[in-house]
Amino acid sequence: MPATAARARNPGAAPLLSIGQVLARLTPEFGDLTPSKLRFLEEQGLVSPARTESGYRKFCAGDLDRLRLILSMQRDYYLPLKVIRSYLDDLDAGLSPTLPGGAVPGPTMLSAMRRFQRDELVREAGASAALMHDAVSASIIIPADYYSEDALQVLRALVELQRSGIEPRHLRGFRGAAERELGLIESALVPLSRRKDPSSRAKAADTAVEIAGQLEIIRSSLIRSALGRLTK
């Protein structure tokens, strides 16, 4: 529906937003958001802004919430767009889908994707300040002004591992393994990274997340296989 028609049918609705206004509202939280990424998300069918008679995109409040959800799922759950699209399709169909790992954001999912200051993160995870310090020293958690839900899950895992005598210093090799996986991903993205158009850059970012997800499947399978041998 054209933006002008949408406003005419619902004169009490909140004003529609231009791409620039959307960026102004979302870039403080998602610093890598660009006009080309917004257009790419539209091309992928994840958001469908209205159009004016002149062809300009206009975003409603629902579009803004949807974009915030998509970007949060990418940043906090590292999900590829095809997984996010499937999740949104289920939501649109009135279902209550779950994310990989069993997370259920639901209608108020955005409030669940919180950001934590260091002290808040330690308190929420039930960790000690010393454990947080050790996790940062071992490069298991990267220091930041604000931490994501992902960092909270990692710190909670470290709390449980510590009960079994496994300390962050024992996990230093995980950082090296992650860097090696990153090298694989960068090599796979060379054809896309050579293209300079904004759409290719946005596609490269999503492809990187998708490759990382496939590597995670293989890593998990190898660990399960090794555990099977251990318990025989």
N, C-alpha and C positions, 0 to 999 in steps of 0.2 A: 504494500500500500504506500503511495507517495506520502512524504512527510507532511505536506500541506493538508492532504485528505485526512491523515491520522489526527492532526490537530483539530481539524474542523469537526470530526466526529466526537472528539473527546477534549473539549476546550479546557477542562480542568486538569488535564494531564501536565506533568512536569515538562519543562522546555526540552526539546530535542537538542542533542549536542553534536558539534562538528568533530572531525578527527582531532583537530587541535585542542579542543576542549576535553576530549576523552584523554588525550595524552597528558594534559595538564593535571587531570585528576588521578591518573594511574602511574605515571612515571616516578612520583616520589616513592611508591612501593615497589615498582617494577622498573628498575633503572635502564634495562636493555630494550624497553618497548619503543618501537619506531613506527612511523606511518606505514612503511613497507611490511612490517610484521602484522599490523592490523589488517592490511589488505590481504596478506597471505592467509590469515585465519578466516577471512571471509571467503576467499577462493576455495578453501578446504571445507566450507560448509559448516563451520562451527558457530558462526554468528552471521546474522542477516539483517544489517541495518536498513532502515528505510532510505529512500532516495527522493530528493526534490525533483521538481520538473526539469531542473537544469542538470540533474545527474549527480548532485553532491550527496555524499553519505551523511545520514543523520541517525544518531544513536539515542535510544530511549534509556530510561533507568534500568529496565530489564536487560538490555544489551550490555550496559556497564557492569551489572552484577555478573552476567555470564562471562564477560571477558575477565573479570577479576577471578572468577572460579577457574577458568581455563589456565590463566597465567599462574595461579597458585598451585594447581595440579602439576603443571610443568616444573615449577621451581621446588615445591616441597615434596613431591612424590616422584619426580623425574619420569613422568609418564609420556609415551609417544602420543601423537595426535590421534592415531587410529583408536587407541584405548580410550582417550578422552572423548572422542566422537561417539563411541559405543556407549560410554557412560551417560553422555548427554542425551543420546537417543532414548535410552531407558528412562531417564528422568522426564523427558518430554512425553513419554508414553504413560506416565503416572506410576512408574515402578519405583522401587527403592533399591537401586543397584549398590553393590559393594565395589570398592577399589581393590586392586591387587594388594594382598597382605591383610585383607579383611576390614579396611577402614570404611566407615559408612558416613561420609560427610552430611548427607541429607539436606533438607531445605535450609538449615542454618549452618551449612558447611563452612561458609566463609568465616564465621566467628570461631570455628574450631581450628582454622589454620592460623594460629596466632604467631606472633613474633615475641621472643623472650630476651630480656636483658640477662646478663650473666648470672646475677643472683637469683632471678626468677627461674632460669633454666635449672640451676642446681637444686633449688627448692622443689620444683615440679618433678624432677627426676628422682628425688630422694637420695641425692648424692652428697658427698662431702666436698668442700672447697678444694681439698687436697686431690681428690679424684679428678675433679674438673681440671685442675692445674696439670696433673699428670697426662690427661687426655690431650690437652693442648700441646704439651711438651713432646708427646709422641706423634703429633700431627694426625691424631685420630679425629679431633675436632679442630677446625680452623677458627682462630680468634676473630671475633666480629663485634660490632656494636649491638647487633640484634641477631638472635639465633632462631632457626626455623624448627618446625615440628620434627624434621628429620634429625636435627641435632639432639632434640629431646629423646627420640627413640634410641639414638646411639648411646647417649649418656645413661639411659635406663638399662640398656644392654650391658654397659660397662659395670653398672652397679651389681647386676646378677653375676657377671663373670668374676667379679672381685670376690664374691662369696665362694667361688670354686677355686680361688687362688690364682686367677688369671688377671694380671695387671695391665694397664695400658702399654707399659714398656715392652710387654711380650708381643704386642700387636704392631710393632713398628714396621714389620715386613708387609703389613696390609697396605700401607701408604705406597711402598714401592711397587706392589702388585697393581694398585690402582693407576699409578703413573704409567706402567707398561700397557695396561688396557687403554689408557688415554692415547698412547702412541699408536696403537692399532686403529683406534677410531679416527685419529687425525689422518692416518695414511688412507683410510677408506674414503675420507671426505675430500681428498685432493682434487678429483674431477669437479666437484661442486665449488670448492673454495677458489678455483681458478676463474670461475665466472664472477663478474663484478655486479651483476644486477641484483637488486634487493630481494627478489623472489627466490633466487638461488641461495642467498645467505640465510633466509628464513627456512628454506627447505633443508639446508645443511644442519641447522640447529636441531630441527625435529629428527632428522636422520641420525644424528649423533645420539639422541636419547633412545631411539629405537634400537640402535646397535648395542648400546649399553644394556638395554633390557635383555637382548639375546645372550650377551655375555654372562649376565646374571643367571640366566636359566642354566647355562652350561656349568658355571661355577657351582651352583647349588646341586646339580646332578652329580658332579664329581665328589662333592663332600658327602652326599647321601650314600654314594657307592663306597667311599672309604669307610664310612660309619658301619655299613653292612659287613665289611670284612673285619672291622674291629670287634664286632659283637658276636662273631661266629666262634 
